[in-house]
Amino acid sequence: MTNFFPITINDVDALMPIETACHSHPWSEKTFKSCIGGRYFGSFIKNNDDLVGFYIGEHVVGEVTLMDICVSPDKQGNGFGKVMLNHFIDEAKRIEATKIWLEVRAKNISAQMMYINSGFVETDRRVGYYPSASGFGYEDAIIMCLSL
Ligand SMILES: CC(C)(COP(=O)(O)OP(=O)(O)OC[C@H]1O[C@@H](n2cnc3c(N)ncnc32)[C@H](O)[C@@H]1OP(=O)(O)O)[C@@H](O)C(=O)NCCC(=O)NCCS
């Protein structure tokens, strides 16, 4: 059984290992903590008491940005990402946002597929925006948007 819980500052220690395992350039604990409360909102999920993943969104003047979404690597490919993205979209609708924005690495095809399948469209590209995951050179950021 999958359950959602709102993220508080007290959850960061438990979520940091997922953040670190999921990204080549993960948030620091300090950055993670700065994305909790105020204009930020987020949830983590547990499946049968097992911590699976989390998302963080930011709400600014009627628009929402997906700041981060992660599923623990050993639990990826089981539909949890989609369940969390749908929860995030429902939350954005609930707070009456009109658009959702996100940025994704050009080489992150699985995340892009997930977003495209949920109706996001590419609106822009920032050339060489991210240091590459391999440590050599840079990688484009793709900007995607979903109108609600
Ligand atoms: C992106 C991420 C959250 C997806 O979570 P997940 O639980 O693995 O995804 P799901 O099993 O729910 O799959 C959702 C959709 O993603 C796409 N997808 C997932 N894995 C894929 C793969 N290996 N290849 C292509 N598409 C894939 C598919 O469209 C899939 O939908 P479908 O099964 O109906 O075809 C997860 O891979 C992750 O945490 N990645 C590392 C962190 C990250 O890159 N976050 C995004 C930052 S922008």
The ligand as a Gaussian input file, in Angstrom:
#p B3LYP/6-31G(d) Opt

LIG

0 1
 C       12.436000       9.980000     -13.184000
 C       11.987000       9.028000     -12.070000
 C       11.415000       9.834000     -10.916000
 C       10.892000       8.087000     -12.612000
 O       10.456000       7.267000     -11.547000
 P       10.065000       5.729000     -11.799000
 O        9.382000       5.233000     -10.606000
 O       11.261000       4.993000     -12.264000
 O        9.058000       5.911000     -13.024000
 P        7.772000       5.006000     -13.343000
 O        8.092000       3.576000     -13.132000
 O        6.590000       5.578000     -12.648000
 O        7.626000       5.279000     -14.894000
 C        6.992000       6.464000     -15.319000
 C        7.270000       6.707000     -16.770000
 O        8.635000       7.099000     -16.924000
 C        9.104000       6.612000     -18.166000
 N       10.216000       5.719000     -17.897000
 C       10.579000       5.208000     -16.692000
 N       11.709000       4.462000     -16.845000
 C       12.029000       4.531000     -18.149000
 C       13.094000       4.010000     -18.935000
 N       14.058000       3.247000     -18.393000
 N       13.144000       4.315000     -20.255000
 C       12.180000       5.103000     -20.812000
 N       11.136000       5.619000     -20.119000
 C       11.082000       5.336000     -18.821000
 C        7.959000       5.905000     -18.843000
 O        7.263000       6.850000     -19.622000
 C        7.119000       5.497000     -17.661000
 O        5.766000       5.356000     -17.972000
 P        5.218000       3.951000     -18.559000
 O        5.692000       2.892000     -17.618000
 O        3.739000       4.143000     -18.560000
 O        5.819000       3.819000     -19.912000
 C       13.162000       8.136000     -11.586000
 O       13.728000       7.496000     -12.702000
 C       14.245000       8.883000     -10.845000
 O       14.164000       9.085000      -9.634000
 N       15.309000       9.288000     -11.566000
 C       16.445000       9.982000     -10.939000
 C       16.072000      11.374000     -10.519000
 C       15.600000      12.170000     -11.707000
 O       16.162000      12.106000     -12.794000
 N       14.535000      12.964000     -11.483000
 C       13.993000      13.825000     -12.502000
 C       14.689000      15.135000     -12.455000
 S       14.060000      16.231000     -13.731000

